[in-house]
Amino acid sequence: MLRKFIHILFLPCSKATMLMEKRNAQAISRKEDWQLSMHLKICKWCRSYEEKLRILDDILKRKLFQNGKTEINDVDIQSFKNKVLEKLDI
């Protein structure tokens, strides 16, 4: 009951993860930032997701600069997806 109230008052996990992704791509508003920080204080699952997102972002940035590129295009994204699927053996 309390958990449901807290998620209604602050944010549901689905909205929190969307804001984390949005924050990586662009700036989020102060209200969104406050809501996300409050959610992260109470939700261990979203904190874990945020940490994994940060690790993946760091890996991708290192890989990008290692190859001397300054931006990612659609071909790079599709190539990355194909490599992930290949490693997952799907």
N, C-alpha and C positions, 0 to 999 in steps of 0.2 A: 504494500500500500504506500509506504513512504517513498520507495524507489519510483513508483509511478508518478507520485506527486512531484518529486524532484525533477524527473524528466519533463514533465509538463511545464514546470516553473522555469527550468533552464532550457534544455535542448534534448531531443531524442538522439540516440547514438547515430542514426542515419544522417541527421542534419549536422552533427558534430564532425563526422568523417568527411562529409561534403565540404564543410568549412575548412578542414585541414588541407584538403586537396586544392580548394580555391586559394587559400593562403599561400600555397607553394607557387601558384601561377600568377597571382596578383595580390594587391593589398585588399584587406577586408576592412569593413567599417569598425568603428570603436565598439558599437553595440555587439556586432558579431564576435569581435575579439573578446569582449567581456563575457558573453554567453559561452564561448568556447572554453575560455580559461576556467569558468565556474564548472562547466561540465567535466573538464579534465581533472578537476580537484576531487570529484566524486566517483568517476568511472575508471576503474583500473583497466578495462578492456580497451577503451579509447586511448588511454595513456600508452598502452602497449602498441596499439595501431600507430600512434603518432611516432613512437620510437622506430618502428619498422619503416615507416614512411621516410623518416629522416635518414636512416641508414641507406635505403634505396636511392634517395635523392643524392646523397654524398657519393655513392658508387657511380651513379650515372654522370654526375658532374666531373668526377675524376677521369672517367673513361672518355668523356667528351673533350676535356682539355688535353688529355694524353694524345689524342689523335689530331690536335691542333685546330679543332673546330670551335666556333663560337656560338653556334645554334644548331638545333635539331630539326631536321625536315621530315616529311612523311616517309621517305624511303628508310631513314634511320629508325623511325618508330616501328615500321613494319618488320624490318630486319631484327630488331630487338624482340618483338613479339614472336617471330618465327624461332629465334634461338631459345626463348623461354619454353615454347611449346615442344621443341625438339628435346630439351633437357627434361621436361616433364613426361616425355614419351606419350604425347596425346595424338 
